[in-house]
């Protein structure tokens, strides 16, 4: 009998999340903000972090971060706010808090892999509903799944990862209302709108949040420019947020993370300018890809672009050989066959990417006939 048999069989069958080694590469694989702080801001932040009491557990300074996030994100005054070590932890906490016997999580696929991963880790059942061939929500199938499975959690990424698109608002509202109908019929469920990429999107769900008491809105500072700080936040009706707060580990946000986030929010204009550059570079990349015979780039409202090619593994390897690291997402879902995901980088990094892809993607794209 192996010692590993102490672990659950489903855990033994899982695969750990793997991060690519990016040392020495132009790193365009993880949807990070490519900008670093200016030397002056680095020095200022260094002084502040150096003065933090590392010998003490996090204290009331976290209240200042709550207030700063409320102001920055325009959280409604009557709504609660909970912080997580990245939005990943918030997804995990929701799963823990909602893992009643028979409970279901529902989400479109392909989507953010952690919705399914955390659902299964707590023993909940995950139901994935495939998107359409052009990566839009399949409204009728989603609605049927909501009525059949009565999910405790329904995730709607806005925009979606890895497809980068904003889904049709009318379909989203139909799904939100369908879950609301379940609630009214005595089958409680929450809709979680995941706005991880809101700095680059043209729309937000925030203005509609108060209309739907069963909707929670989740965001992160990772795409804002603080991927290394690991800070996510979620807002919603106070009594709902309070339940998530109960399963949040104490001191989950470190004093260093708290101070770094406060510093960044004080300089939000700098990060907003960076987002504008990234959006402009995204359009430049899209225009360049449109002229490459071997590429089909899909619409993007995030800091990434999904591209279908003839051979995603070969393109990944060819770019890596040129010192550029991207993400081959073809294995995530059948709809992503031969798809790669490109993070929008600095202008010089995007120049290198465009030049490499123009050389690699010369052969016309072989798309299956309709």
C-alpha positions in Angstrom: 0.0 0.0 0.0 1.5 3.3 -1.1 1.5 6.3 1.3 -0.1 8.3 -1.5 -3.3 6.2 -1.1 -4.1 8.5 1.9 -5.2 11.0 -0.7 -8.6 11.0 -2.4 -8.6 9.0 -5.7 -9.8 12.1 -7.7 -6.9 14.1 -6.3 -4.5 11.4 -7.3 -5.9 11.6 -10.9 -5.6 15.4 -11.1 -2.7 17.3 -12.6 -1.1 20.2 -10.9 -1.1 23.7 -12.5 2.1 24.1 -14.4 3.8 27.4 -15.1 6.1 27.6 -18.1 9.7 28.6 -17.5 9.9 32.0 -19.1 13.6 32.9 -18.3 15.2 34.4 -21.3 12.1 34.7 -23.4 9.8 37.5 -24.5 6.9 36.5 -22.1 3.6 36.7 -23.9 1.9 33.6 -22.4 0.1 34.7 -19.2 -1.9 37.9 -19.8 0.3 40.0 -17.6 0.7 43.8 -17.8 4.1 44.1 -19.5 5.0 47.5 -17.9 7.2 47.9 -14.9 7.2 50.8 -12.5 9.4 53.8 -13.3 12.6 54.1 -11.2 11.0 56.9 -9.2 7.9 54.9 -8.3 10.1 51.9 -7.6 12.1 53.9 -5.1 8.9 55.3 -3.5 7.3 51.9 -3.2 10.5 50.4 -1.8 10.6 52.9 1.0 7.0 52.2 1.9 7.5 48.4 1.8 10.6 48.7 3.9 8.7 50.5 6.6 6.1 47.7 6.9 6.0 45.8 10.2 6.8 42.3 8.9 7.0 41.0 12.4 3.2 41.6 12.9 0.2 39.9 11.4 -1.8 42.1 9.1 -3.9 44.6 11.0 -6.3 47.5 10.4 -4.4 48.7 7.4 -6.5 46.2 5.4 -9.5 48.5 6.2 -7.7 51.3 4.2 -7.4 48.9 1.3 -11.1 48.0 1.5 -11.9 51.8 1.3 -9.5 52.4 -1.5 -10.9 49.5 -3.6 -14.4 50.7 -2.9 -13.6 54.1 -4.2 -11.6 52.9 -7.2 -14.1 50.2 -8.3 -17.2 52.3 -7.4 -18.6 49.6 -5.2 -22.2 50.4 -4.2 -22.4 51.6 -0.6 -24.9 49.0 0.4 -22.8 46.1 -1.1 -20.2 44.0 0.7 -16.6 43.5 -0.4 -14.3 40.5 0.2 -10.6 40.2 -0.7 -8.8 37.1 -2.0 -5.2 36.1 -2.7 -6.0 36.7 -6.4 -9.4 35.9 -7.9 -8.3 32.2 -7.8 -8.8 32.2 -4.0 -12.2 33.8 -4.3 -13.3 31.1 -6.7 -12.0 28.5 -4.3 -13.8 30.1 -1.3 -17.1 30.2 -3.2 -16.8 26.5 -3.9 -16.0 25.8 -0.2 -19.0 27.9 0.9 -21.5 26.4 -1.5 -20.4 22.7 -1.5 -23.7 21.2 -0.3 -24.5 17.6 -1.3 -25.6 17.6 -4.9 -24.6 21.2 -5.6 -23.6 22.1 -9.1 -21.4 24.7 -10.8 -22.3 25.7 -14.3 -20.0 27.6 -16.7 -19.5 27.9 -20.5 -16.6 26.1 -22.1 -13.9 26.9 -23.1 -13.5 29.1 -20.1 -11.2 29.8 -17.1 -10.0 26.4 -16.0 -10.1 27.2 -12.3 -13.9 27.3 -12.2 -14.0 23.5 -12.9 -10.8 22.8 -10.9 -12.0 24.3 -7.6 -15.5 22.9 -8.1 -14.2 19.3 -8.3 -11.7 19.9 -5.5 -14.6 20.3 -3.0 -16.6 17.5 -4.4 -19.2 19.6 -6.3 -20.4 18.6 -9.8 -19.3 20.7 -12.7 -21.4 21.1 -15.8 -19.8 22.8 -18.8 -21.8 24.1 -21.7 -19.9 24.5 -25.0 -19.8 27.9 -26.6 -20.8 28.2 -30.3 -18.2 27.7 -33.0 -17.4 31.4 -33.0 -17.1 31.4 -29.2 -20.4 33.1 -28.4 -22.7 31.9 -25.6 -25.1 29.2 -26.7 -28.2 30.9 -25.1 -30.8 28.1 -25.5 -28.4 25.4 -24.2 -27.2 27.5 -21.3 -30.9 28.3 -20.3 -31.8 24.6 -20.5 -28.8 23.7 -18.3 -29.8 26.4 -15.7 -33.3 25.0 -15.5 -32.2 21.3 -15.5 -29.3 21.5 -13.1 -30.4 24.4 -10.9 -26.7 25.4 -10.3 -25.6 26.9 -7.0 -22.9 28.8 -8.9 -23.0 30.0 -12.5 -19.9 31.7 -13.9 -19.9 34.3 -16.7 -16.5 35.6 -17.6 -16.8 39.2 -19.0 -14.6 39.1 -21.2 -13.9 35.4 -21.4 -10.5 33.6 -21.0 -9.1 32.2 -23.3 -11.4 33.5 -26.1 -11.0 37.2 -25.0 -14.5 38.2 -26.2 -17.4 40.0 -24.5 -20.5 37.9 -24.8 -23.9 39.2 -25.9 -25.5 41.3 -23.1 -29.0 40.1 -24.0 -28.0 36.4 -23.6 -26.2 37.2 -20.3 -29.3 38.8 -19.0 -31.4 35.8 -20.0 -29.1 33.6 -18.0 -29.1 35.9 -15.0 -32.9 36.0 -15.1 -33.1 32.2 -15.4 -31.1 31.7 -12.3 -33.3 34.4 -10.7 -36.3 32.3 -11.6 -34.8 29.3 -9.9 -34.3 31.4 -6.8 -37.9 32.5 -6.9 -39.0 28.9 -7.2 -37.0 27.9 -4.1 -33.7 26.8 -5.7 -31.1 29.3 -4.6 -28.2 30.0 -6.9 -25.6 32.7 -7.6 -24.3 34.2 -10.8 -20.7 35.2 -10.6 -19.6 37.8 -13.2 -15.8 37.5 -13.6 -14.4 40.8 -14.8 -10.7 40.0 -14.5 -10.0 41.9 -17.8 -12.1 44.9 -17.2 -9.2 47.4 -17.6 -9.2 46.5 -21.3 -12.9 46.0 -21.9 -15.4 48.5 -23.3 -18.2 47.5 -20.9 -18.7 46.4 -17.3 -21.6 44.7 -15.5 -21.2 47.1 -12.5 -24.1 49.4 -13.4 -26.5 46.4 -13.5 -25.3 44.7 -10.3 -27.8 46.3 -8.0 -30.7 45.1 -10.1 -29.9 41.5 -9.4 -29.4 40.5 -5.7 -28.2 37.0 -6.7 -25.3 38.4 -8.8 -21.7 38.8 -7.5 -19.1 40.8 -9.4 -15.5 39.6 -9.2 -12.4 41.4 -10.3 -8.6 41.3 -9.8 -5.7 43.7 -9.7 -3.6 41.1 -11.7 -4.5 42.6 -15.1 -4.5 46.1 -13.7 -0.7 45.6 -13.4 -0.2 43.7 -10.1 -0.1 40.1 -11.1 2.8 39.5 -8.6 0.8 41.1 -5.7 -2.1 38.5 -5.9 -5.1 40.5 -5.0 -8.7 39.8 -6.1 -11.9 41.3 -4.8 -15.6 40.5 -5.1 -18.6 42.6 -4.4 -22.3 41.8 -3.9 -25.2 41.9 -1.5 -23.8 42.1 2.0 -25.4 39.0 3.5 -23.9 37.0 0.6 -20.5 38.4 0.9 -20.6 37.8 4.6 -20.9 34.0 4.0 -17.8 34.0 1.8 -16.0 36.1 4.4 -16.6 33.3 7.0 -14.5 30.8 5.0 -11.8 33.2 4.1 -8.5 32.3 5.9 -7.4 34.9 8.4 -4.6 37.2 7.2 -4.9 35.9 3.6 -3.7 39.3 2.3 -0.2 40.0 3.5 1.0 43.4 4.8 3.3 43.7 1.7 0.5 42.9 -0.7 -1.8 45.4 1.1 0.8 48.2 1.0 1.7 47.5 -2.6 -2.0 47.5 -3.7 -2.6 50.8 -1.8 0.4 52.3 -3.5 -0.8 51.2 -6.9 -4.3 52.5 -6.4 -2.8 55.9 -5.4 -1.2 55.9 -8.8 -4.1 54.5 -10.7 -3.6 57.0 -13.5 -0.3 55.5 -14.3 -1.9 52.0 -14.7 -4.8 53.5 -16.7 -2.3 55.0 -19.2 -0.6 51.6 -19.5 -4.0 50.0 -20.2 -4.6 52.5 -23.0 -1.2 51.6 -24.6 -2.1 47.9 -24.3 -5.4 48.4 -26.0 -3.8 50.4 -28.8 -1.2 47.7 -29.2 -3.9 45.0 -29.2 -5.5 46.8 -32.2 -2.1 47.0 -34.0 -1.6 43.2 -33.4 -5.1 42.5 -34.7 -4.4 44.5 -37.9 -1.1 42.7 -38.5 -2.7 39.3 -37.9 -5.5 40.2 -40.4 -2.8 40.3 -43.1 -1.3 36.9 -42.4 -2.6 34.1 -44.6 -2.1 31.5 -41.9 -4.0 33.2 -39.1 -7.6 33.8 -38.0 -7.6 36.2 -35.1 -10.8 36.4 -33.0 -12.2 39.7 -31.6 -10.7 40.7 -28.3 -11.8 42.9 -25.4 -8.9 41.7 -23.2 -5.1 42.0 -23.2 -4.8 38.8 -25.2 -5.8 37.6 -28.7 -7.0 34.1 -29.6 -5.6 33.0 -33.0 -6.4 29.9 -35.0 -3.5 28.5 -37.1 -2.8 25.4 -39.1 -0.6 23.7 -36.5 -0.6 25.3 -33.0 2.1 23.1 -31.7 4.4 23.9 -34.6 3.7 27.7 -34.2 4.4 27.5 -30.5 7.7 25.7 -31.1 8.7 28.1 -33.9 8.0 31.1 -31.7 9.9 29.6 -28.8 12.9 29.0 -31.0 12.8 32.7 -31.8 12.8 33.5 -28.1 9.0 34.3 -27.8 6.8 32.4 -25.3 3.1 32.2 -26.0 0.3 29.8 -24.9 -0.8 26.8 -27.0 -4.4 26.4 -25.8 -5.4 23.7 -28.3 -5.6 21.0 -25.7 -8.0 22.9 -23.4 -11.2 22.2 -25.4 -12.2 20.7 -28.8 -13.4 24.2 -29.9 -9.9 25.4 -29.5 -8.3 23.1 -32.0 -5.1 24.6 -33.3 -5.6 27.8 -31.3 -2.8 29.8 -29.7 -3.3 32.7 -27.3 -1.1 35.8 -27.5 -0.7 38.2 -24.7 -0.3 41.8 -25.7 3.2 43.0 -24.8 5.3 46.1 -25.0 5.5 47.8 -28.4 9.0 46.3 -29.0 7.8 42.9 -27.9 4.9 43.1 -30.2 7.2 44.1 -33.1 9.2 41.0 -32.6 6.0 38.9 -32.4 4.6 40.3 -35.6 7.8 39.8 -37.5 8.1 36.2 -36.3 4.4 35.4 -37.1 4.6 37.0 -40.5 7.5 34.6 -41.3 5.8 31.6 -39.7 2.2 32.0 -40.9 2.8 32.3 -44.7 0.8 29.3 -45.7 -3.0 29.9 -46.1 -5.1 28.7 -43.2 -6.9 25.4 -43.7 -10.3 25.9 -42.0 -12.8 23.1 -42.0 -15.7 23.7 -44.4 -19.0 24.6 -42.8 
